[in-house]
Amino acid sequence: MQTRTEPCAWVGCLGCYNNGELVGEWLDVEGVRDLDSTGLTEGGRCVRCGAEEFDVMDVEGIRHPGGHYFSPASFVETVDAFADIPDHIPHAAVVAWLDNQHGDLDALANIEDRYQGHWDTFRDYSDERAEEMFGSELASGSPLARYFDWGAYADDIRHDYTVFNASDYGDIKEHGVFVFTLVESG
């Protein structure tokens, strides 16, 4: 089986599907943008049965929030929105964020401000954050270091974040967690 890295969709005719035939093909995003150019449609109608309705029945190279089927126009809109995401934010983290935002692509406008990274655990994130904030005050041997409760600190700040298990998202099972702030940083 060929593995695709660029987003593509299997677009099928709903009229044919409802009549018991599976008619469609794998298309890249440009093919989905203009179905007539693929030979699947002519004048916006299926060349096989004349129906006007098509659906994306499978995808590769991108995951739609919610993991369900969607229209060709929605596929194109999703691919275009994902293309604007900075490379340092993993695709799986974007899907996790969008799932949490009920698939609202407008939520991607602030994803770069909210994404805090991919960590083994939330505690690892909170430990690094504490070290950045308190620095030398928590250095080994300082009086504060003896009294600082790292676990309690993690518990306290956890309410300011949305944390997703990375293994729940993406085609390749990742370990750890994706961390997002609840409020835009800046």
MOJO-V260198 format. One record per pair of residues at least 6 apart in sequence whose C-alpha atoms are under 6 Angstrom apart, sorted by the first residue. I is the first residue (numbers start at 1). GAP is how many residues later the second one is. Records with the same first field share a line. If there is no record, write none. Layout:
I->GAP, GAP
This chain:
5->56
6->55
7->53, 54, 55
8->19, 20, 21, 51, 52
9->17, 18, 49, 50
10->15, 16, 46, 47, 48
11->13, 14, 44, 45, 46
12->11, 12, 42, 43
13->10, 41
14->39, 40
15->36
35->6
36->6
41->6
45->6, 7
55->16
56->13, 14, 15, 16
57->12
65->30, 33, 34, 38
66->33
92->77, 78
113->71, 72
114->66, 67, 70
115->65
116->63, 64
117->61, 62
118->59, 60
119->57, 58
120->56
121->55, 56
123->31
126->28
138->7
160->22
161->19, 20, 21
162->18
163->15, 16
164->13, 14
165->12
166->8, 9, 10, 11
167->6, 7, 8
